[in-house]
Amino acid sequence: MEKTTDRFERVYKQGTITTTEIWVDKETGVNYLYHRDGYSGGLAPMLDREGKPVISAVSY
């Protein structure tokens, strides 16, 4: 049986009701910004000045 692992890791969190978080995909290193306010929220990849995804170093 394959070991179950979480693919995403939360590396930053701010707020309680209105929440801003940064999540990193542990397989690709791509950073995502998640923002929630009340009953709505959204997730988007973080981009650098050139429009390329922000990528963190990943360790396997």
N, CA, C and O of each residue as an XYZ file, in Angstrom:
240
protein
N       0.843     -1.177      0.000
C       0.000      0.000      0.000
C       0.890      1.243      0.000
O       1.902      1.296      0.699
N       0.500      2.233     -0.789
C       1.278      3.465     -0.913
C       1.083      4.358      0.309
O      -0.024      4.480      0.833
N       2.164      4.972      0.749
C       2.114      5.894      1.879
C       1.368      7.171      1.470
O       1.634      7.735      0.408
N       0.455      7.612      2.299
C      -0.307      8.832      2.032
C       0.445     10.019      2.610
O       0.802     10.032      3.789
N       0.682     11.020      1.764
C       1.343     12.240      2.226
C       0.543     13.452      1.767
O      -0.200     13.387      0.788
N       0.703     14.535      2.473
C       0.053     15.782      2.075
C       0.916     16.458      1.026
O       2.115     16.649      1.234
N       0.318     16.819     -0.093
C       1.072     17.427     -1.178
C       1.382     18.893     -0.907
O       2.413     19.399     -1.350
N       0.500     19.581     -0.184
C       0.670     21.010      0.059
C       1.035     21.278      1.512
O       0.591     20.576      2.421
N       1.855     22.308      1.713
C       2.267     22.703      3.057
C       2.006     24.190      3.233
O       2.411     25.001      2.399
N       1.323     24.550      4.327
C       1.091     25.971      4.608
C       2.346     26.525      5.259
O       2.803     26.009      6.279
N       2.910     27.587      4.665
C       4.141     28.173      5.180
C       3.915     29.546      5.811
O       4.823     30.097      6.433
N       2.696     30.109      5.655
C       2.411     31.427      6.217
C       0.910     31.537      6.463
O       0.106     31.071      5.656
N       0.537     32.155      7.584
C      -0.872     32.415      7.880
C      -0.983     33.715      8.650
O      -0.215     33.982      9.574
N      -1.970     34.528      8.243
C      -2.236     35.796      8.918
C      -3.742     35.979      9.009
O      -4.452     35.795      8.020
N      -4.234     36.340     10.186
C      -5.641     36.654     10.372
C      -6.445     35.494     10.922
O      -5.962     34.366     11.020
N      -7.708     35.805     11.284
C      -8.615     34.786     11.798
C      -9.888     34.720     10.967
O     -10.149     33.696     10.335
N     -10.683     35.776     10.950
C     -11.902     35.786     10.130
C     -11.534     36.062      8.678
O     -11.961     35.340      7.777
N     -10.750     37.093      8.455
C     -10.172     37.342      7.136
C      -8.775     36.743      7.169
O      -7.913     37.209      7.914
N      -8.550     35.715      6.365
C      -7.317     34.951      6.432
C      -6.541     35.046      5.126
O      -7.115     34.938      4.042
N      -5.239     35.249      5.236
C      -4.332     35.192      4.098
C      -3.287     34.130      4.400
O      -2.661     34.148      5.459
N      -3.100     33.197      3.456
C      -2.164     32.104      3.657
C      -1.315     31.913      2.410
O      -1.739     32.245      1.304
N      -0.123     31.379      2.593
C       0.726     30.967      1.476
C       0.933     29.470      1.606
O       1.325     28.977      2.663
N       0.667     28.749      0.523
C       0.807     27.302      0.465
C       1.847     26.948     -0.585
O       1.922     27.599     -1.627
N       2.649     25.926     -0.323
C       3.670     25.471     -1.267
C       3.354     24.035     -1.673
O       3.121     23.172     -0.827
N       3.351     23.798     -2.983
C       3.194     22.450     -3.524
C       4.526     21.735     -3.335
O       5.529     22.139     -3.924
N       4.553     20.682     -2.529
C       5.807     20.015     -2.192
C       6.391     19.231     -3.371
O       7.565     18.863     -3.331
N       5.610     18.968     -4.409
C       6.134     18.263     -5.579
C       6.769     19.207     -6.588
O       7.796     18.878     -7.183
N       6.166     20.383     -6.790
C       6.665     21.312     -7.806
C       7.366     22.533     -7.224
O       8.157     23.175     -7.915
N       7.089     22.866     -5.956
C       7.667     24.042     -5.326
C       6.915     25.331     -5.616
O       7.312     26.392     -5.134
N       5.834     25.265     -6.394
C       5.059     26.461     -6.745
C       4.345     26.985     -5.500
O       3.772     26.213     -4.731
N       4.387     28.312     -5.311
C       3.748     28.988     -4.181
C       2.370     29.497     -4.599
O       2.199     30.031     -5.695
N       1.388     29.322     -3.708
C       0.022     29.776     -3.959
C      -0.417     30.695     -2.835
O      -0.086     30.469     -1.671
N      -1.165     31.735     -3.186
C      -1.749     32.652     -2.216
C      -3.219     32.298     -2.062
O      -3.955     32.239     -3.046
N      -3.647     32.062     -0.823
C      -5.047     31.774     -0.515
C      -5.560     32.891      0.373
O      -4.927     33.246      1.368
N      -6.713     33.446      0.010
C      -7.314     34.515      0.815
C      -8.777     34.168      1.035
O      -9.493     33.819      0.097
N      -9.216     34.270      2.299
C     -10.607     33.987      2.648
C     -11.141     35.157      3.459
O     -10.477     35.676      4.357
N     -12.355     35.555      3.117
C     -13.023     36.625      3.853
C     -14.483     36.230      4.011
O     -15.254     36.287      3.053
N     -14.863     35.828      5.220
C     -16.235     35.378      5.452
C     -16.492     34.054      4.763
O     -15.797     33.069      5.015
N     -17.500     34.030      3.883
C     -17.873     32.796      3.193
C     -17.253     32.675      1.807
O     -17.559     31.723      1.088
N     -16.398     33.600      1.413
C     -15.778     33.508      0.085
C     -14.265     33.442      0.218
O     -13.693     33.864      1.223
N     -13.635     32.909     -0.807
C     -12.182     32.792     -0.784
C     -11.658     32.520     -2.177
O     -12.422     32.275     -3.111
N     -10.347     32.565     -2.303
C      -9.756     32.308     -3.599
C      -8.319     31.844     -3.472
O      -7.641     32.132     -2.486
N      -7.867     31.124     -4.482
C      -6.526     30.578     -4.536
C      -5.917     30.959     -5.872
O      -6.562     30.816     -6.911
N      -4.677     31.445     -5.857
C      -4.006     31.834     -7.091
C      -2.514     31.579     -6.959
O      -1.958     31.722     -5.870
N      -1.855     31.202     -8.058
C      -0.401     31.049     -7.994
C       0.254     32.408     -7.796
O      -0.217     33.410     -8.334
N       1.330     32.447     -7.032
C       2.070     33.690     -6.837
C       3.031     33.852     -8.024
O       3.686     32.894     -8.434
N       3.106     35.062     -8.565
C       3.936     35.334     -9.735
C       5.012     36.360     -9.411
O       4.815     37.236     -8.569
N       6.170     36.243    -10.098
C       7.228     37.233     -9.926
C       6.989     38.393    -10.888
O       5.952     38.442    -11.548
N       7.920     39.310    -10.974
C       7.763     40.504    -11.825
C       7.639     40.171    -13.306
O       7.039     40.930    -14.066
N       8.196     39.052    -13.712
C       8.150     38.647    -15.119
C       6.933     37.793    -15.435
O       6.764     37.359    -16.575
N       6.080     37.546    -14.443
C       4.886     36.753    -14.647
C       5.108     35.252    -14.530
O       4.229     34.464    -14.879
N       6.272     34.853    -14.045
C       6.570     33.432    -13.855
C       6.212     33.032    -12.426
O       6.286     33.858    -11.516
N       5.820     31.761    -12.219
C       5.453     31.323    -10.869
C       6.624     31.422     -9.893
O       7.770     31.164    -10.262
N       6.329     31.797     -8.642
C       7.320     31.807     -7.581
C       7.515     30.353     -7.158
O       6.556     29.674     -6.791
N       8.764     29.876     -7.212
C       9.059     28.491     -6.898
C      10.050     28.430     -5.747
O      11.110     29.056     -5.792
N       9.696     27.666     -4.710
C      10.554     27.434     -3.565
C      11.319     26.136     -3.769
O      10.872     25.244     -4.490
N      12.478     26.039     -3.124
C      13.220     24.792     -3.169
C      12.423     23.721     -2.416
O      11.901     23.977     -1.332
N      12.336     22.535     -2.993
C      11.614     21.443     -2.357
C      12.594     20.337     -1.987
O      13.571     20.093     -2.694
N      12.319     19.679     -0.876
C      13.155     18.547     -0.467
C      12.281     17.312     -0.405
O      11.174     17.351      0.130
N      12.761     16.257     -0.933
C      11.972     15.013     -1.006
C      12.300     14.110      0.126
O      11.737     13.021      0.230
